[in-house]
């Protein structure tokens, strides 16, 4: 696996800020960012449910394996040199339910969080 | 030369020889492990191997030096042999402990290097990927 495609929500300030932060990180796996449900995303993945990708972060491997929501976040962490160890810790059976709850809560409230943090347009 | 001084000198000679022997064994046989851990990067493996051995020597020579003092006077050859057996036995145990610890570190590094190639979670679904137009 040499690269991951990240489908992110370009309309969310928090997501754009996260995108900028990721761009500066040292990566073990290449990350390509494509806005979710965009023409580019539809062209690359004709069979994907693009309405679903608007709800939460989606990561797709070169071979077409899809990671959605909290798993996509863990895959992004795994791609980063500094945080690969954390991706395993957060994915351990004891921590995975908490990880999923926290990540889902952030994803579902991302517009409110963006507004509160002054990151929206 | 008094029997006490000879006891100290014999102790130092045996301890130093043992430490160097174990250190060289670690250095020679640890390299293969480290080359594997660092995915064939031999320069990095050699560097880490050398640094580990330096640490090993520092700890062992430090210990040998710290426990040199017997705290009593030796008068007979029998006492000298007894004192030597206790001191060298302690050095051997510390060397053994360090050696096992080193093996533990090597095998742990090796396991991590191998397992961490796999993603932390399994995928949710599969989709076809449209290849870039040539």
gemmi code that builds the backbone of each chain (N, CA, C; Angstrom):
import gemmi

chains = {
    "A": [
        ("UNK", (0.850, -1.193, 0.000), (0.000, 0.000, 0.000), (0.888, 1.247, 0.000)),
        ("UNK", (0.926, 1.969, -1.113), (1.834, 3.096, -1.223), (1.140, 4.430, -1.015)),
        ("UNK", (-0.169, 4.476, -1.255), (-0.857, 5.743, -1.054), (-2.311, 5.520, -0.628)),
        ("UNK", (-2.841, 6.510, 0.079), (-4.234, 6.477, 0.518), (-4.922, 7.727, -0.027)),
        ("UNK", (-6.166, 7.566, -0.477), (-6.934, 8.726, -0.898), (-7.886, 9.088, 0.237)),
        ("UNK", (-7.852, 10.356, 0.646), (-8.690, 10.814, 1.749), (-9.818, 11.677, 1.172)),
        ("UNK", (-11.064, 11.241, 1.353), (-12.218, 12.042, 0.910), (-12.677, 12.860, 2.103)),
        ("UNK", (-12.503, 14.197, 2.019), (-12.834, 15.033, 3.177), (-13.850, 16.095, 2.779)),
        ("UNK", (-14.450, 16.706, 3.802), (-15.516, 17.692, 3.596), (-14.895, 19.083, 3.479)),
        ("UNK", (-14.882, 19.609, 2.259), (-14.197, 20.893, 2.023), (-14.993, 22.066, 2.596)),
        ("UNK", (-16.283, 21.819, 2.913), (-17.125, 22.902, 3.442), (-16.983, 23.081, 4.950)),
        ("UNK", (-16.172, 22.224, 5.583), (-16.055, 22.280, 7.043), (-14.703, 22.864, 7.410)),
        ("UNK", (-14.727, 23.939, 8.231), (-13.501, 24.648, 8.585), (-12.516, 23.766, 9.332)),
        ("UNK", (-13.052, 22.926, 10.232), (-12.210, 22.032, 11.019), (-11.478, 21.056, 10.093)),
        ("UNK", (-12.209, 20.566, 9.055), (-11.611, 19.589, 8.140), (-10.506, 20.233, 7.318)),
        ("UNK", (-10.729, 21.496, 6.900), (-9.693, 22.180, 6.106), (-8.459, 22.428, 6.967)),
        ("UNK", (-8.697, 22.796, 8.252), (-7.576, 23.019, 9.168), (-6.799, 21.714, 9.371)),
        ("UNK", (-7.536, 20.599, 9.533), (-6.908, 19.285, 9.699), (-6.101, 18.929, 8.454)),
        ("UNK", (-6.631, 19.267, 7.293), (-5.949, 19.027, 6.026), (-4.614, 19.775, 5.982)),
        ("UNK", (-4.626, 21.051, 6.401), (-3.386, 21.839, 6.427), (-2.361, 21.229, 7.377)),
        ("UNK", (-2.868, 20.780, 8.552), (-1.976, 20.190, 9.547), (-1.342, 18.916, 8.988)),
        ("UNK", (-2.158, 18.108, 8.317), (-1.675, 16.844, 7.760), (-0.616, 17.083, 6.686)),
        ("UNK", (-0.791, 18.178, 5.935), (0.151, 18.468, 4.859), (1.563, 18.675, 5.401)),
        ("UNK", (1.663, 19.168, 6.649), (2.974, 19.442, 7.243), (3.611, 18.225, 7.907)),
        ("UNK", (2.840, 17.152, 8.093), (3.350, 16.001, 8.847), (4.211, 15.089, 7.971)),
        ("UNK", (5.198, 14.447, 8.608), (6.026, 13.466, 7.910), (5.201, 12.192, 7.727)),
        ("UNK", (5.121, 11.700, 6.491), (4.236, 10.551, 6.215), (5.007, 9.290, 5.849)),
        ("UNK", (4.463, 8.154, 6.282), (5.028, 6.851, 5.906), (4.310, 6.319, 4.669)),
        ("UNK", (3.117, 6.844, 4.426), (2.290, 6.451, 3.284), (1.781, 7.754, 2.682)),
        ("UNK", (1.795, 7.858, 1.363), (1.358, 9.093, 0.707), (-0.149, 9.303, 0.907)),
        ("UNK", (-0.559, 10.540, 1.181), (-1.989, 10.858, 1.333), (-2.417, 11.796, 0.198)),
        ("UNK", (-3.467, 11.407, -0.542), (-4.024, 12.290, -1.579), (-5.366, 12.786, -1.080)),
        ("UNK", (-5.560, 14.100, -1.084), (-6.816, 14.658, -0.580), (-7.741, 15.010, -1.737)),
        ("UNK", (-8.968, 14.517, -1.666), (-9.972, 14.814, -2.689), (-11.240, 15.213, -1.941)),
        ("UNK", (-11.863, 16.366, -2.287), (-13.110, 16.758, -1.613), (-14.176, 15.683, -1.836)),
        ("UNK", (-14.943, 15.365, -0.766), (-15.932, 14.297, -0.888), (-17.069, 14.716, -1.808)),
        ("UNK", (-17.630, 13.756, -2.522), (-18.761, 13.961, -3.440), (-18.458, 14.963, -4.554)),
        ("UNK", (-17.165, 15.231, -4.802), (-16.785, 16.147, -5.885), (-16.772, 15.363, -7.201)),
        ("UNK", (-16.651, 16.083, -8.321), (-16.587, 15.416, -9.629), (-15.406, 14.459, -9.675)),
        ("UNK", (-14.287, 14.932, -9.119), (-13.082, 14.113, -9.108), (-13.321, 12.799, -8.350)),
        ("UNK", (-13.981, 12.913, -7.185), (-14.263, 11.716, -6.385), (-15.193, 10.777, -7.144)),
        ("UNK", (-16.208, 11.357, -7.803), (-17.164, 10.504, -8.549), (-16.497, 9.840, -9.738)),
        ("UNK", (-15.551, 10.543, -10.358), (-14.862, 9.963, -11.505), (-13.974, 8.792, -11.058)),
        ("UNK", (-13.249, 9.009, -9.938), (-12.332, 7.970, -9.479), (-13.048, 6.733, -8.952)),
        ("UNK", (-14.158, 6.977, -8.237), (-14.862, 5.864, -7.583), (-16.309, 5.822, -8.036)),
        ("UNK", (-16.574, 5.324, -9.250), (-17.935, 5.376, -9.800), (-18.940, 4.564, -8.983)),
        ("UNK", (-18.491, 3.546, -8.261), (-19.449, 2.689, -7.555), (-19.658, 3.073, -6.098)),
        ("UNK", (-18.915, 4.089, -5.631), (-18.983, 4.447, -4.215), (-20.274, 5.201, -3.894)),
        ("UNK", (-20.806, 5.008, -2.689), (-21.970, 5.763, -2.224), (-21.480, 7.138, -1.751)),
        ("UNK", (-21.577, 8.139, -2.647), (-20.973, 9.441, -2.339), (-21.755, 10.261, -1.317)),
        ("UNK", (-23.062, 9.937, -1.151), (-23.831, 10.634, -0.110), (-23.311, 10.253, 1.269)),
        ("UNK", (-22.904, 8.984, 1.383), (-22.396, 8.503, 2.665), (-21.062, 9.188, 3.007)),
        ("UNK", (-20.233, 9.454, 1.978), (-18.922, 10.054, 2.252), (-19.055, 11.487, 2.763)),
        ("UNK", (-20.259, 12.094, 2.560), (-20.447, 13.454, 3.082), (-20.651, 13.434, 4.601)),
        ("UNK", (-21.046, 12.259, 5.121), (-21.343, 12.174, 6.556), (-20.100, 12.059, 7.418)),
        ("UNK", (-19.094, 11.369, 6.902), (-17.899, 11.168, 7.719), (-16.685, 10.946, 6.813)),
        ("UNK", (-15.503, 11.096, 7.413), (-14.256, 10.935, 6.663), (-14.180, 9.539, 6.034)),
        ("UNK", (-13.676, 9.471, 4.799), (-13.525, 8.198, 4.095), (-12.098, 8.102, 3.570)),
        ("UNK", (-11.492, 6.935, 3.733), (-10.147, 6.704, 3.211), (-10.203, 5.493, 2.302)),
        ("UNK", (-9.595, 5.592, 1.123), (-9.613, 4.482, 0.166), (-8.178, 4.144, -0.236)),
        ("UNK", (-7.848, 2.851, -0.182), (-6.491, 2.435, -0.567), (-6.402, 2.368, -2.085)),
        ("UNK", (-5.183, 2.224, -2.566), (-4.949, 2.101, -4.018), (-5.732, 0.947, -4.626)),
        ("UNK", (-5.875, -0.141, -3.849), (-6.560, -1.327, -4.379), (-8.078, -1.223, -4.254)),
        ("UNK", (-8.601, -0.175, -3.610), (-10.051, -0.005, -3.542), (-10.684, -0.392, -2.214)),
        ("UNK", (-9.869, -0.696, -1.189), (-10.451, -0.985, 0.125), (-10.877, 0.317, 0.784)),
        ("UNK", (-12.100, 0.313, 1.317), (-12.695, 1.539, 1.853), (-12.728, 1.490, 3.377)),
        ("UNK", (-12.245, 2.556, 4.006), (-12.321, 2.707, 5.466), (-13.192, 3.922, 5.728)),
        ("UNK", (-14.180, 3.752, 6.611), (-15.150, 4.827, 6.814), (-15.191, 5.255, 8.274)),
        ("UNK", (-15.383, 6.576, 8.511), (-15.557, 7.091, 9.872), (-14.324, 6.879, 10.738)),
        ("UNK", (-14.516, 6.379, 11.980), (-13.395, 6.230, 12.901), (-12.240, 5.405, 12.313)),
        ("UNK", (-12.552, 4.403, 11.506), (-11.489, 3.600, 10.902), (-10.666, 4.439, 9.934)),
        ("UNK", (-11.333, 5.370, 9.238), (-10.613, 6.252, 8.310), (-9.652, 7.156, 9.081)),
        ("UNK", (-10.107, 7.655, 10.234), (-9.229, 8.498, 11.075), (-8.003, 7.705, 11.518)),
        ("UNK", (-8.222, 6.450, 11.922), (-7.108, 5.606, 12.361), (-6.134, 5.353, 11.213)),
        ("UNK", (-6.661, 5.206, 9.995), (-5.793, 4.983, 8.838), (-4.953, 6.220, 8.544)),
        ("UNK", (-5.535, 7.402, 8.741), (-4.775, 8.636, 8.521), (-3.653, 8.731, 9.560)),
        ("UNK", (-3.970, 8.403, 10.836), (-2.933, 8.412, 11.883), (-1.827, 7.428, 11.532)),
        ("UNK", (-2.246, 6.265, 11.025), (-1.296, 5.191, 10.683), (-0.334, 5.646, 9.591)),
        ("UNK", (-0.801, 6.543, 8.722), (0.026, 7.019, 7.612), (1.120, 7.975, 8.092)),
        ("UNK", (0.986, 8.513, 9.327), (1.921, 9.528, 9.807), (3.040, 8.898, 10.626)),
        ("UNK", (4.266, 9.306, 10.330), (5.425, 8.724, 11.003), (5.333, 8.885, 12.522)),
        ("UNK", (4.882, 10.059, 12.964), (4.878, 10.323, 14.416), (3.742, 9.634, 15.144)),
        ("UNK", (2.681, 9.280, 14.419), (1.482, 8.800, 15.105), (1.120, 7.370, 14.769)),
        ("UNK", (1.988, 6.642, 14.038), (1.654, 5.261, 13.691), (1.433, 4.430, 14.963)),
        ("UNK", (2.297, 4.613, 15.958), (2.128, 3.861, 17.213), (0.763, 4.139, 17.840)),
        ("UNK", (0.329, 5.404, 17.752), (-0.965, 5.768, 18.340), (-2.118, 5.092, 17.625)),
        ("UNK", (-1.979, 4.883, 16.311), (-3.079, 4.253, 15.585), (-3.301, 2.842, 16.127)),
        ("UNK", (-2.214, 2.153, 16.505), (-2.384, 0.800, 17.064), (-2.969, 0.854, 18.468)),
        ("UNK", (-2.500, 1.839, 19.252), (-3.030, 1.962, 20.619), (-4.528, 2.238, 20.594)),
        ("UNK", (-4.927, 3.208, 19.759), (-6.340, 3.589, 19.721), (-7.203, 2.493, 19.094)),
        ("UNK", (-6.581, 1.596, 18.308), (-7.346, 0.526, 17.669), (-7.355, -0.745, 18.518)),
        ("UNK", (-6.668, -0.717, 19.682), (-6.652, -1.905, 20.545), (-8.069, -2.169, 21.052)),
        ("UNK", (-8.430, -3.435, 21.279), (-9.811, -3.772, 21.657), (-10.332, -2.983, 22.864)),
        ("UNK", (-9.442, -2.646, 23.822), (-9.896, -1.938, 25.022), (-10.262, -0.489, 24.695)),
        ("UNK", (-9.570, 0.097, 23.722), (-9.762, 1.525, 23.453), (-10.654, 1.809, 22.250)),
        ("UNK", (-10.830, 0.817, 21.366), (-11.536, 1.075, 20.105), (-12.953, 1.642, 20.298)),
        ("UNK", (-13.764, 1.107, 21.252), (-15.109, 1.684, 21.419), (-15.073, 3.159, 21.792)),
        ("UNK", (-14.132, 3.538, 22.684), (-14.008, 4.941, 23.081), (-13.563, 5.773, 21.880)),
        ("UNK", (-12.574, 5.274, 21.151), (-12.084, 5.987, 19.968), (-13.242, 6.260, 19.019)),
        ("UNK", (-14.067, 5.217, 18.782), (-15.177, 5.368, 17.838), (-16.173, 6.416, 18.330)),
        ("UNK", (-16.472, 6.385, 19.639), (-17.430, 7.353, 20.187), (-16.916, 8.774, 20.034)),
        ("UNK", (-15.648, 8.993, 20.426), (-15.091, 10.347, 20.387), (-15.028, 10.858, 18.948)),
        ("UNK", (-14.527, 10.006, 18.047), (-14.372, 10.423, 16.648), (-15.731, 10.704, 16.023)),
        ("UNK", (-16.723, 9.844, 16.294), (-18.059, 10.070, 15.733), (-18.653, 11.371, 16.255)),
        ("UNK", (-18.438, 11.632, 17.555), (-18.980, 12.851, 18.146), (-18.372, 14.074, 17.462)),
        ("UNK", (-17.057, 14.043, 17.225), (-16.396, 15.181, 16.565), (-16.931, 15.323, 15.136)),
        ("UNK", (-17.022, 14.198, 14.418), (-17.466, 14.247, 13.021), (-18.876, 14.809, 12.898)),
        ("UNK", (-19.773, 14.328, 13.777), (-21.158, 14.754, 13.654), (-21.367, 16.211, 14.036)),
        ("UNK", (-20.478, 16.737, 14.869), (-20.631, 18.130, 15.299), (-19.577, 19.033, 14.680)),
        ("UNK", (-19.038, 18.632, 13.516), (-17.881, 19.366, 13.000), (-18.210, 20.802, 12.599)),
        ("UNK", (-19.442, 21.057, 12.132), (-19.772, 22.440, 11.751), (-19.877, 23.321, 12.999)),
        ("UNK", (-20.502, 22.782, 14.077), (-20.616, 23.539, 15.326), (-19.220, 23.808, 15.916)),
        ("UNK", (-18.364, 22.753, 15.884), (-17.005, 22.914, 16.433), (-16.248, 23.961, 15.623)),
        ("UNK", (-16.374, 23.900, 14.291), (-15.694, 24.874, 13.434), (-16.121, 26.297, 13.756)),
        ("UNK", (-17.464, 26.463, 13.934), (-17.976, 27.800, 14.242), (-17.460, 28.274, 15.594)),
        ("UNK", (-17.492, 27.370, 16.599), (-17.065, 27.732, 17.962), (-15.588, 28.101, 17.959)),
        ("UNK", (-14.793, 27.416, 17.135), (-13.353, 27.680, 17.120), (-12.986, 28.798, 16.151)),
        ("UNK", (-14.012, 29.369, 15.500), (-13.749, 30.456, 14.561), (-13.059, 29.996, 13.300)),
        ("UNK", (-13.324, 28.748, 12.872), (-12.648, 28.211, 11.687), (-13.532, 28.226, 10.448)),
        ("UNK", (-14.823, 28.645, 10.608), (-15.683, 28.637, 9.432), (-15.422, 29.859, 8.567)),
        ("UNK", (-16.053, 29.887, 7.388), (-15.807, 30.961, 6.432), (-16.161, 32.334, 7.023)),
    ],
    "B": [
        ("UNK", (53.756, -8.361, 46.807), (52.322, -8.070, 46.633), (51.511, -8.873, 47.640)),
        ("UNK", (50.650, -8.202, 48.363), (49.851, -8.917, 49.371), (48.787, -9.767, 48.686)),
        ("UNK", (48.236, -10.718, 49.450), (47.212, -11.595, 48.887), (45.925, -10.813, 48.585)),
        ("UNK", (45.684, -9.757, 49.388), (44.498, -8.917, 49.131), (44.578, -8.232, 47.785)),
        ("UNK", (45.737, -7.644, 47.513), (45.904, -6.928, 46.234), (45.802, -7.889, 45.056)),
        ("UNK", (46.406, -9.099, 45.201), (46.319, -10.059, 44.089), (44.869, -10.463, 43.856)),
        ("UNK", (44.098, -10.606, 44.942), (42.688, -10.970, 44.782), (41.967, -9.924, 43.941)),
        ("UNK", (42.221, -8.636, 44.272), (41.588, -7.547, 43.519), (41.995, -7.604, 42.050)),
        ("UNK", (43.294, -7.836, 41.817), (43.777, -7.829, 40.424), (43.190, -8.999, 39.634)),
        ("UNK", (43.103, -10.171, 40.281), (42.512, -11.335, 39.591), (41.038, -11.053, 39.287)),
        ("UNK", (40.363, -10.466, 40.286), (38.949, -10.131, 40.105), (38.776, -9.212, 38.897)),
        ("UNK", (39.616, -8.160, 38.832), (39.497, -7.203, 37.723), (39.777, -7.877, 36.392)),
        ("UNK", (40.815, -8.704, 36.337), (41.190, -9.350, 35.077), (40.056, -10.236, 34.582)),
        ("UNK", (39.500, -11.065, 35.473), (38.435, -11.982, 35.056), (37.183, -11.199, 34.654)),
        ("UNK", (36.803, -10.215, 35.456), (35.579, -9.448, 35.154), (35.693, -8.723, 33.822)),
        ("UNK", (36.838, -8.080, 33.593), (37.009, -7.323, 32.349), (36.985, -8.269, 31.147)),
        ("UNK", (37.671, -9.415, 31.291), (37.695, -10.375, 30.180), (36.287, -10.874, 29.880)),
        ("UNK", (35.524, -11.201, 30.929), (34.160, -11.697, 30.732), (33.279, -10.648, 30.051)),
        ("UNK", (33.391, -9.407, 30.526), (32.562, -8.334, 29.961), (32.872, -8.139, 28.481)),
        ("UNK", (34.169, -8.129, 28.155), (34.558, -7.925, 26.756), (34.051, -9.089, 25.900)),
        ("UNK", (34.152, -10.306, 26.433), (33.687, -11.478, 25.674), (32.181, -11.388, 25.399)),
        ("UNK", (31.392, -11.064, 26.434), (29.938, -10.966, 26.231), (29.607, -9.806, 25.288)),
        ("UNK", (30.311, -8.676, 25.465), (30.069, -7.507, 24.614), (30.326, -7.835, 23.149)),
        ("UNK", (31.429, -8.549, 22.887), (31.762, -8.894, 21.491), (30.741, -9.864, 20.911)),
        ("UNK", (30.277, -10.799, 21.757), (29.258, -11.743, 21.277), (27.991, -10.996, 20.889)),
        ("UNK", (27.576, -10.062, 21.759), (26.381, -9.256, 21.472), (26.566, -8.475, 20.180)),
        ("UNK", (27.743, -7.865, 20.043), (28.008, -7.020, 18.895), (27.948, -7.831, 17.604)),
        ("UNK", (28.555, -9.029, 17.635), (28.646, -9.857, 16.428), (27.272, -10.417, 16.053)),
        ("UNK", (26.547, -10.945, 17.044), (25.302, -11.643, 16.724), (24.069, -10.745, 16.731)),
        ("UNK", (24.194, -9.557, 17.335), (23.048, -8.643, 17.363), (22.851, -7.941, 16.023)),
        ("UNK", (23.926, -7.860, 15.256), (23.891, -7.126, 13.987), (22.832, -7.677, 13.037)),
        ("UNK", (22.753, -9.009, 12.924), (21.803, -9.638, 11.996), (20.374, -9.206, 12.340)),
        ("UNK", (20.064, -9.220, 13.656), (18.743, -8.799, 14.129), (18.459, -7.365, 13.705)),
        ("UNK", (19.437, -6.491, 13.960), (19.217, -5.062, 13.717), (19.084, -4.751, 12.234)),
        ("UNK", (19.849, -5.439, 11.395), (19.724, -5.224, 9.946), (18.301, -5.560, 9.529)),
        ("UNK", (17.735, -6.617, 10.118), (16.365, -7.017, 9.811), (15.366, -5.969, 10.314)),
        ("UNK", (15.603, -5.475, 11.545), (14.715, -4.468, 12.128), (14.668, -3.216, 11.258)),
        ("UNK", (15.839, -2.796, 10.772), (15.897, -1.560, 9.990), (15.761, -1.820, 8.496)),
        ("UNK", (15.143, -2.919, 8.141), (14.822, -3.263, 6.747), (16.027, -3.165, 5.829)),
        ("UNK", (17.139, -3.759, 6.270), (18.318, -3.839, 5.408), (19.194, -2.599, 5.400)),
        ("UNK", (18.843, -1.575, 6.202), (19.681, -0.381, 6.283), (20.888, -0.697, 7.172)),
        ("UNK", (21.976, -1.157, 6.537), (23.117, -1.674, 7.304), (23.859, -0.589, 8.063)),
        ("UNK", (23.931, 0.609, 7.480), (24.659, 1.690, 8.154), (23.975, 2.034, 9.473)),
        ("UNK", (22.628, 2.122, 9.447), (21.866, 2.446, 10.665), (21.984, 1.300, 11.672)),
        ("UNK", (21.895, 0.065, 11.188), (22.000, -1.099, 12.070), (23.350, -1.118, 12.772)),
        ("UNK", (24.422, -0.857, 12.025), (25.761, -0.856, 12.624), (25.888, 0.234, 13.670)),
        ("UNK", (25.308, 1.402, 13.352), (25.389, 2.519, 14.285), (24.657, 2.193, 15.589)),
        ("UNK", (23.420, 1.684, 15.495), (22.645, 1.352, 16.696), (23.330, 0.225, 17.468)),
        ("UNK", (23.853, -0.751, 16.752), (24.548, -1.871, 17.375), (25.727, -1.369, 18.206)),
        ("UNK", (26.501, -0.460, 17.618), (27.661, 0.076, 18.309), (27.241, 0.845, 19.564)),
        ("UNK", (26.185, 1.662, 19.425), (25.722, 2.456, 20.572), (25.229, 1.545, 21.702)),
        ("UNK", (24.529, 0.475, 21.354), (24.037, -0.470, 22.369), (25.207, -1.115, 23.111)),
        ("UNK", (26.247, -1.491, 22.352), (27.395, -2.144, 22.988), (28.141, -1.179, 23.904)),
        ("UNK", (28.215, 0.093, 23.500), (28.868, 1.091, 24.368), (28.108, 1.185, 25.692)),
        ("UNK", (26.774, 1.220, 25.613), (25.954, 1.269, 26.830), (26.182, 0.043, 27.687)),
        ("UNK", (26.282, -1.098, 27.049), (26.507, -2.359, 27.751), (27.832, -2.327, 28.513)),
        ("UNK", (28.881, -1.870, 27.824), (30.191, -1.793, 28.481), (30.169, -0.814, 29.647)),
        ("UNK", (29.539, 0.330, 29.451), (29.513, 1.350, 30.511), (28.846, 0.794, 31.765)),
        ("UNK", (27.683, 0.138, 31.599), (26.959, -0.386, 32.755), (27.772, -1.480, 33.444)),
        ("UNK", (28.342, -2.376, 32.658), (29.066, -3.489, 33.273), (30.358, -3.070, 33.951)),
        ("UNK", (31.137, -2.216, 33.268), (32.381, -1.773, 33.908), (32.054, -0.929, 35.138)),
        ("UNK", (30.989, -0.161, 35.059), (30.552, 0.629, 36.219), (30.246, -0.290, 37.388)),
        ("UNK", (29.537, -1.384, 37.115), (29.175, -2.319, 38.177), (30.413, -3.006, 38.747)),
        ("UNK", (31.294, -3.463, 37.851), (32.529, -4.139, 38.282), (33.332, -3.217, 39.199)),
        ("UNK", (33.410, -1.961, 38.823), (34.183, -0.995, 39.592), (33.514, -0.708, 40.950)),
        ("UNK", (32.173, -0.590, 40.947), (31.447, -0.271, 42.181), (31.573, -1.367, 43.238)),
        ("UNK", (31.543, -2.630, 42.823), (31.540, -3.724, 43.806), (32.936, -4.276, 44.067)),
        ("UNK", (33.953, -3.543, 43.617), (35.332, -4.020, 43.821), (35.675, -4.193, 45.299)),
        ("UNK", (35.295, -3.209, 46.101), (35.685, -3.198, 47.514), (35.097, -4.380, 48.283)),
        ("UNK", (35.991, -5.145, 48.971), (35.540, -6.315, 49.728), (35.014, -5.924, 51.104)),
        ("UNK", (35.654, -4.930, 51.723), (35.224, -4.483, 53.037), (35.867, -5.243, 54.188)),
        ("UNK", (36.691, -6.207, 53.877), (37.443, -6.908, 54.941), (38.798, -7.317, 54.389)),
        ("UNK", (39.711, -7.704, 55.290), (41.072, -8.038, 54.864), (41.182, -9.537, 54.606)),
        ("UNK", (41.881, -9.858, 53.523), (42.072, -11.267, 53.176), (43.438, -11.711, 53.675)),
        ("UNK", (43.436, -12.832, 54.408), (44.714, -13.296, 54.941), (45.163, -14.616, 54.331)),
        ("UNK", (44.226, -15.463, 53.949), (44.631, -16.777, 53.420), (44.180, -16.940, 51.982)),
        ("UNK", (44.785, -17.909, 51.287), (44.428, -18.199, 49.897), (42.975, -18.673, 49.817)),
        ("UNK", (42.530, -19.379, 50.824), (41.170, -19.896, 50.860), (40.153, -18.738, 50.851)),
        ("UNK", (40.426, -17.740, 51.701), (39.541, -16.557, 51.753), (39.528, -15.846, 50.407)),
        ("UNK", (40.691, -15.825, 49.757), (40.792, -15.146, 48.466), (39.892, -15.829, 47.441)),
        ("UNK", (39.944, -17.169, 47.402), (39.127, -17.914, 46.440), (37.644, -17.690, 46.737)),
        ("UNK", (37.283, -17.686, 48.006), (35.873, -17.485, 48.386), (35.390, -16.090, 47.961)),
        ("UNK", (36.237, -15.087, 48.254), (35.862, -13.718, 47.897), (35.701, -13.596, 46.384)),
        ("UNK", (36.636, -14.211, 45.637), (36.581, -14.154, 44.173), (35.303, -14.798, 43.650)),
        ("UNK", (34.936, -15.952, 44.231), (33.761, -16.659, 43.723), (32.502, -15.808, 43.923)),
        ("UNK", (32.404, -15.129, 45.065), (31.225, -14.281, 45.305), (31.193, -13.114, 44.312)),
        ("UNK", (32.344, -12.421, 44.200), (32.381, -11.226, 43.333), (32.144, -11.597, 41.875)),
        ("UNK", (32.814, -12.636, 41.407), (32.686, -12.993, 39.992), (31.305, -13.567, 39.723)),
        ("UNK", (30.758, -14.287, 40.706), (29.387, -14.777, 40.555), (28.422, -13.621, 40.356)),
        ("UNK", (28.611, -12.536, 41.129), (27.730, -11.374, 40.987), (27.881, -10.731, 39.617)),
        ("UNK", (29.146, -10.602, 39.174), (29.377, -10.004, 37.854), (28.715, -10.861, 36.772)),
        ("UNK", (28.825, -12.190, 36.902), (28.225, -13.085, 35.912), (26.709, -12.933, 35.878)),
        ("UNK", (26.094, -12.827, 37.044), (24.635, -12.664, 37.087), (24.209, -11.356, 36.414)),
        ("UNK", (24.966, -10.275, 36.696), (24.622, -8.996, 36.069), (24.807, -9.088, 34.552)),
        ("UNK", (25.911, -9.721, 34.131), (26.147, -9.891, 32.693), (25.007, -10.685, 32.061)),
        ("UNK", (24.594, -11.759, 32.724), (23.491, -12.591, 32.217), (22.211, -11.787, 32.103)),
        ("UNK", (21.921, -10.996, 33.141), (20.710, -10.169, 33.128), (20.748, -9.171, 31.981)),
        ("UNK", (21.903, -8.516, 31.804), (22.051, -7.533, 30.728), (21.888, -8.197, 29.371)),
        ("UNK", (22.451, -9.402, 29.253), (22.410, -10.122, 27.990), (20.950, -10.457, 27.631)),
        ("UNK", (20.197, -10.970, 28.617), (18.795, -11.317, 28.369), (17.987, -10.062, 28.046)),
        ("UNK", (18.297, -8.967, 28.752), (17.583, -7.714, 28.490), (17.828, -7.242, 27.052)),
        ("UNK", (19.101, -7.373, 26.625), (19.458, -7.004, 25.259), (18.695, -7.835, 24.237)),
        ("UNK", (18.605, -9.137, 24.483), (17.865, -10.032, 23.581), (16.404, -9.618, 23.528)),
        ("UNK", (15.855, -9.271, 24.710), (14.463, -8.851, 24.791), (14.232, -7.604, 23.940)),
        ("UNK", (15.169, -6.632, 24.061), (15.043, -5.391, 23.281), (15.107, -5.692, 21.786)),
        ("UNK", (16.065, -6.531, 21.389), (16.205, -6.887, 19.970), (14.928, -7.531, 19.433)),
        ("UNK", (14.419, -8.537, 20.164), (13.271, -9.280, 19.624), (12.035, -8.386, 19.601)),
        ("UNK", (11.926, -7.486, 20.590), (10.798, -6.575, 20.618), (10.837, -5.608, 19.434)),
        ("UNK", (12.043, -5.070, 19.177), (12.200, -4.149, 18.047), (11.855, -4.859, 16.748)),
        ("UNK", (12.287, -6.109, 16.659), (12.081, -6.866, 15.427), (10.594, -7.126, 15.224)),
        ("UNK", (9.886, -7.507, 16.315), (8.464, -7.795, 16.201), (7.694, -6.543, 15.792)),
        ("UNK", (8.046, -5.414, 16.446), (7.373, -4.152, 16.114), (7.580, -3.792, 14.662)),
        ("UNK", (8.838, -3.938, 14.208), (9.146, -3.549, 12.830), (8.310, -4.372, 11.857)),
        ("UNK", (7.994, -5.617, 12.226), (7.234, -6.461, 11.304), (5.733, -6.227, 11.390)),
        ("UNK", (5.194, -6.171, 12.631), (3.745, -6.046, 12.739), (3.268, -4.676, 12.275)),
        ("UNK", (4.107, -3.644, 12.436), (3.652, -2.291, 12.140), (3.542, -1.980, 10.655)),
        ("UNK", (3.754, -2.988, 9.801), (3.534, -2.768, 8.382), (2.052, -2.909, 8.044)),
        ("UNK", (1.310, -3.580, 8.924), (-0.112, -3.832, 8.667), (-0.963, -2.690, 9.227)),
        ("UNK", (-2.045, -2.302, 8.519), (-2.927, -1.255, 9.052), (-3.544, -1.686, 10.386)),
        ("UNK", (-3.913, -0.710, 11.241), (-4.430, -1.033, 12.572), (-5.825, -1.648, 12.535)),
        ("UNK", (-6.604, -1.368, 11.486), (-7.989, -1.864, 11.426), (-8.245, -2.454, 10.041)),
        ("UNK", (-9.281, -3.281, 9.956), (-9.662, -3.868, 8.672), (-10.617, -2.947, 7.936)),
        ("UNK", (-10.703, -3.077, 6.601), (-11.563, -2.184, 5.820), (-13.050, -2.445, 6.038)),
        ("UNK", (-13.891, -1.465, 5.672), (-15.343, -1.600, 5.791), (-15.961, -2.128, 4.508)),
        ("UNK", (-15.352, -1.792, 3.370), (-15.985, -2.151, 2.098), (-14.941, -2.145, 0.995)),
        ("UNK", (-15.400, -2.468, -0.202), (-14.511, -2.465, -1.357), (-15.192, -1.695, -2.482)),
        ("UNK", (-14.436, -0.917, -3.245), (-15.003, -0.210, -4.387), (-14.021, -0.288, -5.546)),
        ("UNK", (-14.524, -0.221, -6.758), (-13.601, -0.250, -7.893), (-12.968, 1.122, -8.053)),
        ("UNK", (-11.709, 1.128, -8.473), (-10.988, 2.377, -8.658), (-10.828, 2.602, -10.153)),
        ("UNK", (-11.288, 3.786, -10.620), (-11.128, 4.145, -12.028), (-9.691, 4.591, -12.228)),
        ("UNK", (-8.935, 3.889, -13.068), (-7.530, 4.271, -13.286), (-7.481, 5.604, -14.034)),
        ("UNK", (-6.391, 6.348, -13.785), (-6.196, 7.629, -14.465), (-6.154, 7.393, -15.973)),
        ("UNK", (-6.802, 8.282, -16.742), (-6.769, 8.158, -18.205), (-5.345, 8.395, -18.690)),
        ("UNK", (-4.878, 7.521, -19.591), (-3.491, 7.627, -20.048), (-3.344, 8.778, -21.044)),
    ],
}
model = gemmi.Model(1)
for chain_id, residues in chains.items():
    chain = gemmi.Chain(chain_id)
    for i, (resn, *xyz) in enumerate(residues, 1):
        res = gemmi.Residue()
        res.name, res.seqid = resn, gemmi.SeqId(i, " ")
        for name, pos in zip(("N", "CA", "C"), xyz):
            atom = gemmi.Atom()
            atom.name, atom.element = name, gemmi.Element(name[0])
            atom.pos, atom.b_iso = gemmi.Position(*pos), 0.0
            res.add_atom(atom)
        chain.add_residue(res)
    model.add_chain(chain)
structure = gemmi.Structure()
structure.add_model(model)
structure.setup_entities()
